[in-house]
Amino acid sequence: MQKNIILAGVGGQGILSIAYVIDNAALDAGFHFKQAEVHGMAQRGGAVQSHLRYGDGPVHSDLVPIGRADLILSVEPLEAIRYWHYLSPDGWVVTSITPYVNIPDYPELDSLIEDLAGFGRIVLVDSSVLARAAGNLRAQNTVVVGAAAPFLDFPDETLLKYVETLFAGKGQKTVDVNIRAYRLGRAAGLFFRGLVDGGLGVPDAVRLCRKIEPATIDPAQAAAWAAAILGDRLLLEQTLAGESVVPCDRVAALA
Amino acid sequence: MPREVLLGDEAIGLGAIHAGLSGVYGYPGTPATEIFEFVERRTAKSGDVHAFWSTNEKVAYEEALGMSWAGKRALVCMKHVGLNVAADAFMNSAVTGTNGGLVLAVADDPGMHSSQNEQDSRIFAQFALIPCLEPRDQQECYDMMIEAFDLSEQLALPLMVRLVTRLAHSRSAVATREPRPQNPLKPTREIRKWTLLPANARVQYKHLTDKQPELLRRAEESAHNRLTLAGRRGVITCGIAHNYLLENLENGHDFSVLSLAHYPVPGGLIRQLVEHVDDLLVLEDGYPVVENMVRGLFGLNGVRVRGRMTGEVPRTGELNPDLVRSALDLPPHPTAHEPSPGLAGRPPALCKGCPHTDTFRALNEALSGFDNPQVFSDIGCYTLAALPPLEAVHSCVAMGASIGMASGAAHAGYRPAVAAIGDSTFAHGGITPLLSAVQQGVNLKVIVLDNGTVGMTGTQRSMSTGDTLDQIILGAGVAPDHLRIIEPTPANHAANVQILRDELAWEGTSVIIARRTCLEAIKRRAS
């Protein structure tokens, strides 16, 4: 077994923190691993990526070859697209759809989401909404780790252990925020996939996910949501038009 | 054996500590910075390794040489272009030889991720007639440092360990060993060896050339240089290039492979390979050093030598597994998606609220009356002011070059001659050209962007900031009336423009210090 991951984002978004968590989980599991990262000039708000490879046999190249990545894990939607030629034909993209706009020619978000939706093997989470719900906007990177967790080869406890180690120096409050961010990201990612696998289009799934109260997101209810919306197209617009957020279990009343 | 997750740079640092290191020296520079930082952090509690950033690479090298003279083990680390600055001391340290182990860890930057060129330090090792080790992975970074210190003491020569950005900044698990104790203080008394007056230098240089067969023998017999003879197609890899080859070879392949990691280039091993193959591909991350040696001026009879010089591998840029795949004539891997053409780029930029932005806005306005004014800049975050929207600086060549170049332009009659340089870069290479300008009375305007830190490489300590900086400038002879200090903020914009205009109007050497602390440094100090 070998897993090749491209971590992507913008300098300052905490890509190297994500790498730290997965590196140590790989070490814990007794895997071989290598993880190449970007330091220096690019860290000043530039595009930043890290190549992370682990497996039960020796890892040769520090860089993932083009066409060999199993997963792109991105904290930013434009940055996910920048590297998708690295993906193998059955590779997946897990990305935040919160844009980080620090360039004048940043594309329209809707067209970015459309490009991503066209790709198919994709998990989209709105990391800013979820990180804020967890208690700190800076925890967006941890949200995306949670969303990607089902694609990694480690139990949640292991990943959470290193989330905890990583933030231990910043106090218990920061640790708690990041543990919540991980759990919210994990649930939101699975919920999103549940909607899409249930037949909902990606743009609709994105809109619905943004409407659900983060703390209540329950992947087990995704299929019911998808069925309810597919059964009655008005239902989605009614749900979106209503009060600010909707608890996930509202679906029981709708079905 | 315990295992630790380490960057290539950090593995270099830990290897040195476990080899009995007594002092680490260097000047910050990507991709080498983390070597020093790791040693500094790791030994902070014990305090038994001297770790204090030097003013520049030359000073660092000389300090390390002094520690070696005193019998202790010293590590000096820098980026490839830093070795240009240290070259005088470096070249001559091969002639004096060493006492305590002296290892130069130099990180090259193929692909120029953060540099002005991609010069290959292996050529510097050849030039100085010293051995060079080139680790393939993080474990070898660690192991080779321990070996390099032993070799340095056995041969009484400085050793070079060369790595490239990709290895410097890639992490893996490294198995570590029991640390060796430090050497006792044991200064050398061999005065003639260390005093390179011509009569002594001739003797020492003869010693150095006499050692060469021994260096070559060790490289030929080194366990790091591995020859596997198989089919008639051969590959030579240097350092990290070996990983890219392995990445592309299938089990049961038929290539004959020589993997090199210990120099001088072992001609005997290469001869064995050459006599066995018809076709030889040379893979190295950096210059075609080995490729050109193997081919020579006239090529090899009956063996096609391929590589960067023949187009199978691009002449410039960083090596990677995809380029090696293509050089091996293997088809590209299928991918899930084509690259997206025309995707908006995201270049690095000055941070929001950066003091440099305010300085350059003021400078742009102050210069607006001149016809297409050009500003000589230097190396640091402020070089990013060359990009839109500021487009405020128009050169970047070498550490400290802004002041010398602006002076030269002024000598030629160019007006206004303006240099922009950071506080740490000023300490590194700006003091001597300023002194030179003052002595000549050059009509020169030097803006020192004093943000109190080495910003680009991660907010290391600056040697000349605040009062120290002011005193150096006055000490160099700049007239007190024409040393102006401004605080670059949006609120001070109009006043700052006026001060700059006043100095631009004055015929003489002025220095304007734009002083406000780096935001990143404030953030780091708080956390």
Interface residues (C-beta under 8 A of the other chain):
Chain A: V10 G11 A19 D23 N24 L27 H32 F33 K34 Q35 A36 E37 V38 H39 G40 M41 A42 Q43 R44 G45 G46 A47 V59 H60 S61 D62 L63 P65 I66 G67 R68 L78 E79 I81 R82 W84 H85 Y86 L87 S88 P89 D90 G91 N102 I103 D105 Y106 P107 D115 F119 R121 K170
Chain B: R3 V5 T30 P31 T33 E34 H113 S114 D137 Q138 R166 L167 H169 S170 R171 S172 A173 I240 N243 Y244 L246 E247 N248 N320 P321 D322 R325 P332 H333 P334 T335 A336 H337 E338 P339 S340 L343 A344 G345 R346 P347 P348 A349 L350 C351 C381 L384 M456 T457 S527
